[in-house]
Amino acid sequence: MTHAVDSETHVEVHDPETLKVAAELLNACRGPREMAMEVVAAVDRNAQWRGRQCLNLLAPEAPTSPTVRGLLASEIGTRAAEGHIGPVNRWFAGTRHIDEVEALCMELLKRALGANYAEHRLCASMIGNLAVYTALTQPGDTIMSAPQPMGGHSSNRPDGPAGVRGLKIVDIPFTPELEVDLAAFRARAEAEQPRLVALGMSMTLFPLPCREMAEIIAPWGGQLFFDGAHQLGLIAGGQFQDPLREGACVLTGSAGKTWSGPQSGIMAWNAPELTEPLTHAVFPVLAATHQVNRVAALAVSAAEMLAFGPVYMAQIVKNAQALARALERRGIPVLGSSRGYTRTHQVIADVRAFGGGLEAAQLLARANLITNKNLIPGDNPDMWDRPSGLRLGTIEVTRLGMTEAHMDDIADFMARVLVQKDPVARVQEDVIDFRSPFQTLYYCFETGLPEAD
């Protein structure tokens, strides 16, 4: 049976050609079983290509350990567990083992982040940000957050949770070198008196002045919120600043980035008076049944962070710095050179000379080098589709056992595509050959640390 669509009135935000191909593929199937097999085949194709043949340099992506991946398919994921931990708090009976899993997860998160309280039920980090806005602001309140060309994320902007909450959003002033302009921030903050200042950066290279900003907004009761979506693993591994001890009242983050766990949100805080409003914002407001299989996987990733985080995160940063230096030597400009390029997992390249971020990212992907286009200082926010930069991350290549010397090889591949204009098919073959021996994931209980070179 085909699915008829009136093309005159149908509105779709997704790429129509991709959807058309999928519809035609299903139309050619002889029944639902074949349709299901097409889905399985697409997953297998991705596992072979992205999982075994590509150099994944995406900053928001990390491969999970075998145990974490196995737990995501576990039986407990079919179970519902609405409510807080404990038999009286649950809507359903029969949750005693689920309570065990969730309590273990919470306690592991607290230990990994050095926090008094933690929240585990967030299916995405943006939901954590919405929980913070729900708990700590009212519609019409003023907040300040980073504009996107300076690294800010939509979570804290008009087109994300902050906007949905009905907040007035004022820009945090930044210098062209991606530093908070503290003098300008003080002037603007004193004029606006924001209820909340959100430090949430999807382009993040260096620590932020949390303590100074918290002190500036304290006189009128303003609070600082640190959205550590990208930096959370670095924070837990001791390779970045510690926002909860530098003035932030609450820390949110993603488990799917430097934390290297399942796609999830995490929230942590220390002040007891925040516990009721924050947890109430999670349940019953934003999350009911919350994927207990994901909670189990998150708990194991927290244990991995406790065991391997300091060494793993340190190597991620070393690799990012080495990759940045290697790219610049090969004629690809990199942001932050005057400050050592980066102190995170990210490298930001200015690729205006190579056609811009969209064209460069698509060309590199044809060579099995996976990156993403990104706004950089000097871009306008409306350039999102075709920005000037590329964002690179070293999480996955590090977990595969690569070190600084391998970053020269990766930079060579990128320069061959962008600078030297080598045939993409030839570079792709060389990338596959290079990637072939790197198939084991390290910094986990199954394999431990990679062997020293």
N, C-alpha and C positions, 0 to 999 in steps of 0.2 A: 504494500500500500504506500503510495506517495503522499507527501504532506504538501497540500496546495497552499501557496502564498500569493496574495494579491500584491504584485510588485508596485502597483500604483500607490498603495497606502502603507505598505510595510516599512517600518522604521527600525534600523539596526545599527548599533554602535560598533559591532565587530566587523572585521574585514569580510565583505560580501563574497569575494571570490573563494576564500577559505571555506566559508559556510556552504557555498555552492558545491564545492568538491566533496565535502562530507555528505551532503544530501544525495549527491549522485552515487557515491559509494554505497550508501545504505539502500538506495533504490535498486542497485544491482544485486543485492543480497537476496537469497531465497527464503529468508526468515529470520526471526530474532536471534537464533543461535549464531548464524553467520555474522549478524550485526555485532553481537558480543565479541566474536573472534576478531573482528576488525579493530575493536578497541584494544584487545589484548595485543594484537600485532603492532599497533601504534606505540603502545607502552614498551614493547620489546625493542622496537626500532630506536626509541629514545635511549633505552638502557645501553644498547650497543654503541650508538653514536656518541651521545653526551657522556655516558658512563665509562666508556673504554677508549674512545678515539679522540676526544677533544681535550684541549687545555682550557678548563673553565676558570675564567678570571673575573667572575661576577662577584662583586662585593657583598651582595645580600644572600649568598648561597653557600651552603656547606654540606658535604656528604656526611651522613650519619653512620655510626658504627654498626656492625652486624647485629649486636644485641638491641640497640635502639630501633633499627629497621625491623627486626623481628617482632618487637613489642607492638609496633604500629599495626601489625596484622593479627594481634592476639585476640582470643575469645572475649576478653574483658571489654573490648571495644564495642561489643553488641549490647552492653548493659547501660542502663540509664541510672543516673545518680544525682537527681535534682536536689539542691539544697547544700547546706554547710555540712562539714564532717560530723558524724555522730548520729546514733539511731533516732534521737528525738528530733534532730534537725532535718532528717531526710523525709521526702514525700513517700518514698518506696521502702518496703521492708527488704531484707536479704542483701544488705549492702555492707556487711561487716568486713569482708575482704577488700571491697572497694575503699572503705574507710582506711584500712591499713595502707593501701597503695597511696591514697591521697595524702595521708598524714606523713608517710615517708617522704613523699615528694616535697611537701612544704618544709619539712625539717632539713632536707638536703639543700633546698634553695636558700634557706636562711644561712646555712653553714657556708655555702659557696659564695654568697654575697656579703657575709658578715653583717646581716640585718636581723632585727628583732622580729619582723613580720614579713611574710611573703604570700603572694597570691599565685595560684597554679591553674586556674580555670579559664584563662584567656586563650581563645582559639587563634588569636592574632594580636600582634603588639599594638595595632591601631585601636583595638577594643580596649586595651589597657589605657591608652591615651584618652579615649572617650570616658572611661571610668574615672580618670583623674578630673576631667572637666566636669563630669556629672557631680562628683563629690565635693569639689573645691570651688566651683563657680556657680553663678546664676546667669540666666540669659540677660544680655545687656552689659555684663561686666567687661572691663577692658583687660586684655592680656597683651603681652609682647612676645613675639617669636621671630625666628630667623627667616628672612626672605629666601625664596628658592634659589635664585642665582648665587647666593652666598652659602648654599648648602642646606637650607631649611627643607623640611618635608611637609607634604600636604596634610599630614596628621594634625599639624598645628597652624594651619592656614585656612582661609575662607572656604576652600573646596574640600575640607576634611572634617574630622570630628569637632574641631574648634568652631568652625563655621556652622555646623549642624546644631551645636549648642547655642547658637545665637550670640556669640561673643564679638566684641569689638576688638579687632586685631591690629596691633601697631608693630611696625618693623623694629627689630633690634638693629642698631647701626653697626655695620662692619666696615673695616678697611678693605682696600682691594687685595690685601695679603691674607684675607680670611681671618683676621683677628677682630674680636669685639672692640669697637671704639668706646672705651669706658667713659671718656669725658662726654661724648655725645650721648651715650646711654644714660648717664646720670641726668643730663639735662632733659632728655625726652621722658625718662621714667618719672622724674619729679613733676613734670608737667602733666603726665597722663595718670600717674599713680595706679599702675596695673594691679589687679587682684593677684595675678599669677604671671610669672615669666617662664616661658617654656624654652628650654635649650634642647632642641631636637634637630639633629643634623644627619641627613642622608649622604651628604658629602662631608666627611669628617677626617681631618688630617692631624689636628693638634688639640691638646686639652683646652678647655674653656675656663674663663675666670669666674667659676661658680661662687667662691667665697666673697669676692669683691661685689658681684652683682647682688648676692643675697643681702649683703650689708647695706647696699644702696636702697633696696626696696623695703627693708625691715621697718623704717619709721612709721609707715602707714599700714603695717600688717601684711604687706605683700609677701608672697611665697615663691620660691624657686622650684621648678619641676624639671627634672632631667630625663629626657627621652633618649635612653641609651640603646636604641634599636640596634645600631651597628656596633657599639662599643662594649656591649654587655659582657661578652667573653673576656675582652681585654681588661675590663674592670675586675671581674672575678679572678682573673689570672695575675693580677698585680702589675699589669703592663700599661696602665692608663691612670688617669686621675680617679679619685674615689668620691663621687658626687655626694653620697649620703653623709660623708664626713667633711664636706666642703660647703655645706649650706643648703643642699637640696632637701626638700621635705619628703619627696617621693622619687623613686627611680623606676622607670619602666624600660622594657627592652624586648627584643626578639630572641627566641631560642634557636632560630633557623639561620643565624648569621655567624658571628665569631663564636657564639656559644656552641655551635655545631651540634645542635639537637633537633628535635622535630619542629616543624613550623608551629610556633606557639608564641603567646605573649607571657611575659613575666612582670610582676610588680613587687617592689620591696620598699619598706619604710621602717622607721624606728620609733616614731612618736605614737604612744598608745591612743591618743585622742583622734588619730586618723583612721584607726582600725574599723570602727563602725561605719563611717561614711564611705570609705573605699570599698569595703567588702559588701556593703549594701548596694553600691553602684554595680558591682559585679553580679550579685544575686540578691534580689530577684530582678534587677533592672536589665542587665545586658546578657546574662548567660544562665541557662537552665541546665539541660543536659550538655555536657562539655567534653565528650570524647575521652573516656577513661583510659583507653589504650594510649592516647597521646600523653596523658598525665604520667602513666607508667614509663613511657619512653623519655619524657622530660626528667623524671627522677633519676634514671640511669645516666642521662647526659650530665646531670648535676654531679653525680658521683665521679664521672669521667673528668669533669672540670676540677674537682677536688684533687684527683690523682695526678692529672697530666697538665692542668691548665697553665701553670707558670711557665713550663718548658715550651708547650705548644704555642701559647700566645707570644712568647718572646721570639720564637722562630718566625711566626707570621709577620711580626713587625720588621725583623731583620730582612726577610724576603721582600717585603714591600719597599724598604729603603734601597735594597740592592736593585730591584726592578726599576725603580725611578731613576737611579743613577745610570743604569744601562740604557734605558730609553733615551735619556738626554744625550748621552754620548753618541747615540746613533741618529741624532737629528730630529727626535720627537720631543717637543717642549713639554715640560712637566711643571705643574704648579708647586709652589712652596720650596723652591730651590734654596732660597736664602735662609730657610729654617730647617734644612736637612730633609726636605721633601715631605716627610710624613712621620707620625708616631702612632699610626694605626695600621690596619690591614689594607688601606686604600692608597691608590696612586691615581692622580687626576692629570690626564694629558690634554693639552690644547691641540686639537687636530683641525683647526681652521685651514691650515695649509694643505690638508689632505681631503678636502671636501666637506668637512664638518662631521659632527658626531654620528648622525644617522648613516651617512654613506660609509664612513670608516668602520663602524660597528658591523654593518651588513657585509662589507668586503672581508673583514677579518673572520666573520663567521663562516664564510665560504672556504676559508683555510683552516677551519676547526679551531679557531681562536675566539672564545666567547667572551665578549665585553658588553658594556651598555653605554649608550649615548647619555650625555649629562650636561645640564646647564653649568656654566662657569661664570665668574665675575666678568661683567661686560655684556653678557647676554640679557635679553629682556625675558620676563617670565613667559610671554606668549611665543617664545622660540622653543618651547618644550619638544615639539615634534622634530625639530631640526636644530639642535643646540650646537655649540662650538666644541664641546669637550667629550672625552671618554672617561668613564670611571672603571678602574681595574681593582681587583681584590686578590689577595694571596692566600685565602683560607684553604681552598680545595687543593691547590698544588702543594701547600705545606703539609696537609694531612696525608697526601700521597708520598711523603718522604722527601720532597725536594728542598734544597737549601740554596744559599746565596749564589753558588756557582751556576745552578740551573736557571737562575733568573736572566743570566746573560744569554742563554739559549732562547728563552722565551722572547726577550727583547730582539734578538736576531730575527726570529720568525716575524714579529710585528713589523720590524723595519723593512724586511724583504717585501712585505705586502704594501706598506704605506709609502715608504721612501724610495726603495729601489724598483718598485713596480714589477717584481718577479711574477711569472704566471701563477695564479692562485692555486691551480690544480697541483703544481709541483710543490708549493709550500705545504699544501694539505697533506701530500704523501709524506713529507718529511716530519710534519707534526705527528701524524699517526705513528710513524716509526719511533719518534722520540717518546711518545706517550706509552708505547706498548709495554715497556718493562715496569711502568708505574701503575700497578693495579691493586696494591695493598694499602688499606687505610690504617694509619698509625694513630698514636695518642689515644688508645682505647685499651680495654682489658684483654681483648683477644690477641693483640699483637704488640702492645707496649710501645716503646719508643723506637724510631728508626735507628738502624745501625749507623754509627759514625762513619763519615767518608774516610 
